[in-house]
Amino acid sequence: MIYTLCIILFLLGLYGVLVKRNIIKIIISLAMMNNAVNLFLILLAYRSNGVAPILDPGMDPSILLETSVDPLPQALVLTSVVIGLGVTALMVALAIRLYHAYGTFDITKIRKLKG
């Protein structure tokens, strides 16, 4: 059920990217898609009553394999959040520049780039 909600969030973002003509709405839709993928990766690594994968001296390693949480998706999502923030900041900066150049956020009204 939770995976379905991630797919729905991603599809809503994809709909916004493909259908909307306002640059700000497209940026928000791309951020929604990014968050949907991050949430999906975190949910894949989730384990109920999971513990950190740290082996103490004298601890049986087989118990740790059964109850530990995989830290790799968490690290990937942390990296993805930082990259997504940078990409979003770049898109907002470009949108501001386009607004100053053309006076609109509507991509259908922007016919050609001035150079």
Buried (B, 14 or more C-beta within 10 A) or exposed (E): EEEEEBEEBBEBBBEBBEEBEBBEBBBBBBBBBBBBBBBBBBEEBEEEEEEEEEEEEEEEEEEBEEBBBEEEBEEBBEEBEEEBEEBBEEBEEEBEEBBEEBEEBEEEEBEEEEE
